[in-house]
Amino acid sequence: MVGHYYDSMLAKVIAFGRDRATARRRLWRALDETRLGGVDCNLGFLCSLLDLPAFLSGTHHTGLLKDTWPEGWRRPTLTDDDRASAVVAALLAARNGNPADASPWQSLGAWRMTTQLGRPGTATRYLRDDSGALTAATVADDGTQITVRLNDTYTQVFDAADWSDGVLEHTHAGQTEMRTIWVRNGSVSFWRYGNMHRIEVLTPEDALLGAPVETASDDVSVTAPMPGIVTDVRVRPGDTVTAGDTVLVLEAMKLLQDLKSPRDATVLEVRHQAGDTVDGGAILITFGSRDS
């Protein structure tokens, strides 16, 4: 237990360089790579401060913090780059035979009951972050590149990717990038902005058993919770629906899943029809307000 009489300044971090920009970059990296466990600290806040345009330009002033964060600074959220790196590290760890992650159900594989022929090495995973939110990830590996697609909206390609001893290394835009990422039992941990983050990388089976189908949808669309075949579409563009109405039926893992409208809305698009094979995370139906 840390009492209130301790000196709250645990350390000073000082950086120098030939110019302001170099010194700032070195200071940001030093803060980002600092590891402090057991107590909360302001490393993330300091990294955010160094990224402010006013600090970058040297025009900061005594009222900067109040003007920038009138309701107080908040810890930065995870990015899609973070999520893509997490799922690649988890799958590579399983492939490399890490004893803690050696489940055959977590490794990349070409066989999928609902996947079309000619698409070897494709797997679907669900990423659960600290907030409990689920993100669908489709991962394709052709032997030289690993392509990650998140929620049908974001794609990143990892060239010559390798994970070993807690370090993910890959090539991006001709540059070699390295990132410290720990993997254990499908749980991925990494530091960002001076704070530890954790992402669980789940198989479709684990995601289906551990969370209701509705978590795969947001308030503007219904997405496929896992790869499957559309067996029934119960709405058309222009139809009005009520929250909880079944709008589409998906067959996956020999089970029929009723996908429901997340709110009272008007159907804008129906992107798939009965008989279509869809990937996990594919957007199936989009909604607008009833006035649209």
C-alpha positions as CSV (number, residue, x, y, z in Angstrom):
1,M,0.0,0.0,0.0
2,V,1.3,3.4,-1.0
3,G,0.5,6.1,1.6
4,H,-0.1,9.8,0.9
5,Y,3.2,10.8,2.4
6,Y,5.4,9.5,-0.5
7,D,7.0,11.7,-3.0
8,S,4.8,11.6,-6.1
9,M,7.7,12.4,-8.4
10,L,9.1,9.0,-9.1
11,A,11.5,10.0,-11.9
12,K,12.6,12.7,-14.3
13,V,13.0,12.0,-18.0
14,I,15.2,14.5,-19.9
15,A,15.9,14.3,-23.7
16,F,18.2,16.4,-25.9
17,G,18.8,16.8,-29.6
18,R,20.2,19.0,-32.2
19,D,16.8,20.8,-32.5
20,R,13.5,20.9,-30.8
21,A,11.8,18.3,-33.1
22,T,14.6,15.7,-32.4
23,A,14.5,16.3,-28.7
24,R,10.7,15.9,-28.6
25,R,10.8,12.6,-30.6
26,R,13.5,11.2,-28.2
27,L,11.5,12.3,-25.2
28,W,8.2,10.8,-26.6
29,R,10.0,7.5,-27.3
30,A,11.6,7.4,-23.9
31,L,8.2,8.0,-22.2
32,D,6.5,5.5,-24.4
33,E,9.1,2.8,-23.6
34,T,9.1,3.5,-19.8
35,R,7.5,0.6,-17.9
36,L,6.0,1.3,-14.4
37,G,3.8,-1.2,-12.7
38,G,1.8,-1.2,-9.5
39,V,0.7,2.4,-9.4
40,D,-1.0,4.7,-11.8
41,C,1.1,7.3,-13.4
42,N,1.0,10.2,-16.0
43,L,3.1,8.6,-18.7
44,G,0.2,8.5,-21.1
45,F,-0.8,12.1,-20.4
46,L,2.8,13.3,-21.1
47,C,2.9,11.5,-24.4
48,S,-0.4,13.1,-25.4
49,L,0.9,16.5,-24.3
50,L,4.0,16.1,-26.6
51,D,1.7,15.3,-29.5
52,L,-0.4,18.5,-29.2
53,P,0.0,20.9,-32.3
54,A,0.7,23.8,-29.9
55,F,3.6,21.9,-28.3
56,L,4.9,20.8,-31.7
57,S,5.0,24.3,-32.9
58,G,6.3,25.8,-29.7
59,T,3.3,28.0,-29.2
60,H,2.0,26.3,-26.0
61,H,0.9,28.5,-23.1
62,T,-0.2,28.3,-19.5
63,G,-3.8,27.7,-20.4
64,L,-3.1,24.9,-22.9
65,L,-4.2,22.0,-20.7
66,K,-7.6,23.6,-19.8
67,D,-8.2,24.6,-23.4
68,T,-7.3,21.2,-24.8
69,W,-9.0,19.0,-22.1
70,P,-11.7,21.1,-20.4
71,E,-13.2,18.0,-18.9
72,G,-9.8,16.4,-18.1
73,W,-7.4,14.2,-20.0
74,R,-8.6,10.7,-20.9
75,R,-6.4,7.7,-21.7
76,P,-6.1,7.2,-25.5
77,T,-8.2,4.4,-26.9
78,L,-6.9,1.5,-28.9
79,T,-6.3,2.0,-32.6
80,D,-7.0,-0.4,-35.5
81,D,-3.2,-0.7,-35.9
82,D,-3.1,-2.0,-32.3
83,R,-5.8,-4.6,-33.0
84,A,-4.3,-5.8,-36.2
85,S,-0.9,-6.2,-34.6
86,A,-2.5,-8.1,-31.7
87,V,-4.2,-10.7,-33.8
88,V,-1.1,-11.3,-36.0
89,A,1.0,-11.7,-32.9
90,A,-1.5,-14.2,-31.4
91,L,-1.7,-16.3,-34.6
92,L,2.1,-16.3,-35.1
93,A,2.6,-17.3,-31.5
94,A,0.3,-20.3,-32.0
95,R,1.9,-21.2,-35.3
96,N,5.4,-21.0,-33.8
97,G,4.4,-23.6,-31.2
98,N,4.5,-21.4,-28.1
99,P,3.6,-24.0,-25.5
100,A,1.2,-21.6,-23.8
101,D,-0.6,-21.1,-27.1
102,A,-0.4,-24.4,-28.9
103,S,-4.1,-25.0,-29.4
104,P,-4.7,-26.2,-33.0
105,W,-7.9,-24.2,-33.0
106,Q,-6.0,-20.9,-32.8
107,S,-3.6,-21.5,-35.7
108,L,-4.2,-20.4,-39.3
109,G,-5.8,-23.1,-41.4
110,A,-7.3,-23.4,-44.9
111,W,-10.2,-25.7,-44.0
112,R,-13.5,-23.8,-43.3
113,M,-16.9,-25.5,-43.7
114,T,-18.4,-22.3,-45.0
115,T,-15.4,-20.9,-46.9
116,Q,-15.2,-20.9,-50.7
117,L,-12.5,-22.9,-52.4
118,G,-9.3,-21.2,-53.5
119,R,-8.9,-19.2,-50.3
120,P,-6.2,-21.0,-48.3
121,G,-5.0,-19.8,-45.0
122,T,-8.0,-17.7,-44.0
123,A,-9.1,-17.5,-40.4
124,T,-11.6,-15.3,-38.4
125,R,-10.9,-14.1,-34.9
126,Y,-12.7,-11.8,-32.5
127,L,-10.8,-9.2,-30.4
128,R,-12.1,-8.3,-27.0
129,D,-10.5,-5.2,-25.5
130,D,-10.5,-4.0,-21.9
131,S,-13.9,-2.4,-22.4
132,G,-15.4,-5.7,-23.4
133,A,-16.1,-4.6,-27.0
134,L,-15.7,-7.2,-29.7
135,T,-14.0,-6.5,-33.1
136,A,-14.2,-9.0,-35.9
137,A,-10.9,-9.7,-37.7
138,T,-10.4,-11.7,-40.9
139,V,-6.8,-12.9,-41.4
140,A,-5.4,-14.2,-44.7
141,D,-1.9,-15.7,-45.0
142,D,-0.4,-16.5,-48.4
143,G,3.0,-17.5,-47.0
144,T,4.7,-14.2,-47.6
145,Q,2.1,-11.6,-46.5
146,I,-0.5,-11.6,-43.7
147,T,-3.5,-9.4,-44.5
148,V,-5.8,-8.3,-41.6
149,R,-9.3,-6.9,-42.2
150,L,-11.2,-5.4,-39.3
151,N,-15.0,-5.1,-39.4
152,D,-15.0,-4.8,-43.2
153,T,-13.6,-1.2,-43.0
154,Y,-9.9,-1.4,-42.2
155,T,-7.1,-3.4,-43.9
156,Q,-3.4,-3.7,-43.0
157,V,-0.8,-5.9,-44.8
158,F,2.1,-7.4,-42.8
159,D,5.1,-8.4,-44.9
160,A,7.7,-10.9,-43.6
161,A,6.0,-10.9,-40.2
162,D,7.5,-12.9,-37.3
163,W,6.8,-13.1,-33.6
164,S,9.4,-14.4,-31.2
165,D,10.2,-13.8,-27.5
166,G,7.7,-11.1,-27.1
167,V,8.6,-9.1,-30.2
168,L,6.5,-8.7,-33.4
169,E,8.6,-7.8,-36.4
170,H,7.4,-7.0,-39.9
171,T,7.9,-4.8,-42.9
172,H,5.6,-1.9,-43.7
173,A,6.1,0.6,-46.6
174,G,9.7,-0.7,-47.0
175,Q,10.6,-0.1,-43.3
176,T,11.2,-2.8,-40.7
177,E,9.0,-2.2,-37.7
178,M,9.3,-3.9,-34.3
179,R,6.9,-3.9,-31.4
180,T,7.0,-5.5,-28.0
181,I,3.9,-7.7,-27.6
182,W,3.4,-10.5,-25.1
183,V,1.1,-13.4,-25.9
184,R,-0.2,-16.0,-23.4
185,N,-3.2,-18.3,-23.8
186,G,-4.7,-16.1,-26.5
187,S,-4.4,-12.9,-24.4
188,V,-2.2,-10.2,-26.0
189,S,-0.6,-7.5,-23.8
190,F,1.3,-4.5,-25.0
191,W,2.2,-1.0,-23.9
192,R,1.0,2.1,-25.6
193,Y,1.3,5.7,-24.5
194,G,2.8,4.5,-21.2
195,N,-0.2,2.3,-20.4
196,M,-0.6,-1.5,-20.5
197,H,-3.4,-2.7,-22.8
198,R,-4.8,-6.2,-23.1
199,I,-6.7,-7.8,-26.0
200,E,-8.2,-11.3,-25.9
201,V,-8.0,-13.0,-29.3
202,L,-11.0,-15.4,-29.6
203,T,-11.9,-18.1,-32.0
204,P,-15.4,-17.8,-33.5
205,E,-16.5,-20.7,-31.2
206,D,-15.2,-18.8,-28.1
207,A,-16.9,-15.6,-29.2
208,L,-20.2,-17.3,-29.8
209,L,-20.2,-19.1,-26.5
210,G,-19.0,-16.1,-24.5
211,A,-21.1,-13.2,-25.9
212,P,-24.6,-12.7,-27.3
213,V,-25.0,-12.4,-31.1
214,E,-26.1,-8.8,-30.7
215,T,-22.6,-7.7,-29.8
216,A,-21.6,-8.1,-33.4
217,S,-23.9,-5.2,-34.4
218,D,-23.8,-1.5,-33.8
219,D,-26.6,1.1,-34.1
220,V,-26.1,1.6,-37.8
221,S,-25.6,-2.0,-39.2
222,V,-25.9,-5.7,-38.6
223,T,-22.6,-7.6,-39.2
224,A,-21.9,-11.4,-39.4
225,P,-20.6,-12.6,-36.0
226,M,-18.6,-15.3,-37.8
227,P,-18.2,-16.9,-41.3
228,G,-21.5,-18.4,-42.5
229,I,-24.2,-18.7,-45.1
230,V,-27.2,-16.4,-45.3
231,T,-30.3,-18.5,-45.2
232,D,-33.0,-15.9,-45.0
233,V,-33.3,-12.2,-45.4
234,R,-36.5,-10.8,-43.9
235,V,-36.3,-7.1,-44.9
236,R,-35.9,-4.9,-48.0
237,P,-34.5,-1.4,-48.4
238,G,-37.1,1.1,-47.2
239,D,-38.7,-1.2,-44.6
240,T,-39.1,0.1,-41.1
241,V,-38.0,-2.2,-38.2
242,T,-38.2,-2.1,-34.4
243,A,-35.4,-2.9,-32.1
244,G,-35.2,-6.7,-31.7
245,D,-36.8,-7.6,-35.0
246,T,-35.1,-10.4,-36.8
247,V,-33.8,-9.0,-40.1
248,L,-31.6,-11.9,-41.3
249,V,-30.8,-15.5,-40.5
250,L,-27.3,-16.8,-40.7
251,E,-26.2,-20.5,-40.7
252,A,-22.8,-21.0,-38.9
253,M,-21.3,-24.0,-37.2
254,K,-24.5,-25.9,-38.0
255,L,-26.6,-23.4,-36.0
256,L,-29.1,-20.9,-37.3
257,Q,-28.6,-17.5,-35.8
258,D,-31.3,-14.8,-35.8
259,L,-29.6,-11.4,-36.4
260,K,-31.7,-8.6,-35.0
261,S,-32.1,-4.9,-35.6
262,P,-30.2,-2.9,-33.0
263,R,-32.8,-0.1,-32.8
264,D,-36.0,1.4,-34.3
265,A,-34.8,2.3,-37.9
266,T,-35.3,2.3,-41.6
267,V,-33.4,-0.3,-43.7
268,L,-31.0,1.5,-46.0
269,E,-29.1,-1.4,-47.6
270,V,-29.3,-5.2,-47.8
271,R,-25.9,-6.2,-49.0
272,H,-26.3,-10.0,-49.1
273,Q,-29.1,-12.4,-50.2
274,A,-30.1,-15.9,-49.2
275,G,-27.4,-18.4,-50.3
276,D,-24.5,-15.9,-50.0
277,T,-21.4,-17.0,-48.1
278,V,-20.1,-14.2,-45.9
279,D,-16.9,-13.6,-43.8
280,G,-17.0,-12.8,-40.1
281,G,-17.4,-9.1,-39.6
282,A,-19.0,-8.6,-43.1
283,I,-21.7,-5.8,-43.0
284,L,-25.0,-7.4,-43.9
285,I,-27.6,-4.7,-43.5
286,T,-27.3,-1.0,-42.8
287,F,-29.9,1.3,-41.1
288,G,-30.9,4.9,-41.0
289,S,-33.3,6.9,-38.9
290,R,-37.0,6.4,-39.6
291,D,-37.1,10.0,-40.9
292,S,-34.4,9.2,-43.6
